Amino acid sequence: MSWNESTPWSDRVLGALPYLLPLMDAIVYGDGQYIMRQFPTITSIGLLPIIPFVQIYAQFIRLIPFAGLILFMGLFFAVVRNDNISRFIRFNVLQAILLDLVLMVCNLVLPILGQGLQVELIIETLFNTVFLGILATFAYSVLKTSQGQYAEIPAISDAVNMQIR
């Protein structure tokens, strides 16, 4: 495990926080669906630390119309496009936003596939794959960010590097 001592702890924490956004949106694929129903103890213990964030986020989404769009635009313009904020934080925020955009595409495509396929095993596999993929990406990104390193996610990190100076 290599640590980058040049990255301040405040940047590491602020760089890791945005990854909660795609994780909270991915819980839809696990919560009450397939994987959490099959392994309720493991998933509830594993997700226990983020439950307060999920509850606040859920209230925010319910109370404010277009809250997701407002949060997305706010993070993009206030953080990603703000050159006064360190590149490390801006990189991680934009990467989390792009992961969330991937989830939005999944939200559009998977219900259509689910209706067309009508095969429970395939639908369950798709939902579990999305949830576990985001969960693994969250864990990897937070680990790398806490070490003061950039979390390199294929294709997404390339897109982020093209956008951030």
Residue pairs with C-beta under 8 A, 6 or more apart in sequence:
1 147
2 147
2 149
3 147
3 148
4 147
4 148
4 149
5 148
6 148
7 88
7 148
7 149
11 86
11 88
11 89
11 148
12 145
12 146
12 147
12 148
14 89
15 88
15 89
15 91
15 92
15 93
15 145
16 92
16 141
16 142
16 145
16 146
18 75
18 92
18 93
18 95
18 96
18 97
19 92
19 96
19 99
19 137
19 138
19 141
19 142
19 145
20 50
20 53
20 57
20 138
21 57
21 71
21 75
21 96
21 97
21 99
21 100
22 96
22 99
22 100
22 102
22 103
22 134
22 137
22 138
23 50
23 134
23 135
23 138
24 50
24 53
24 54
24 57
25 100
25 103
25 134
26 103
26 130
26 131
26 134
26 135
27 47
27 54
27 131
28 107
29 35
29 106
29 127
29 128
29 130
29 131
29 134
30 36
30 43
30 127
30 128
30 131
30 135
33 124
33 127
33 131
34 124
34 127
34 128
35 43
35 127
35 128
35 131
35 132
36 43
36 44
47 54
60 67
60 71
61 67
61 68
64 70
72 97
72 100
75 93
75 97
76 94
76 97
79 85
79 89
79 90
79 93
80 90
80 93
80 94
80 97
80 163
80 164
82 90
83 165
87 164
87 165
88 148
88 150
90 164
91 150
91 160
91 161
91 164
92 141
92 145
92 150
92 151
94 160
94 163
94 164
95 141
95 151
95 153
95 156
95 157
95 160
96 141
98 156
98 159
98 160
99 134
99 137
99 153
99 156
102 156
103 130
103 134
106 130
110 123
110 126
110 127
110 130
113 123
113 126
114 123
114 126
117 123
137 153
140 151
140 153
141 151
141 153
143 151
144 150
144 151
144 152
145 151
150 157
151 157
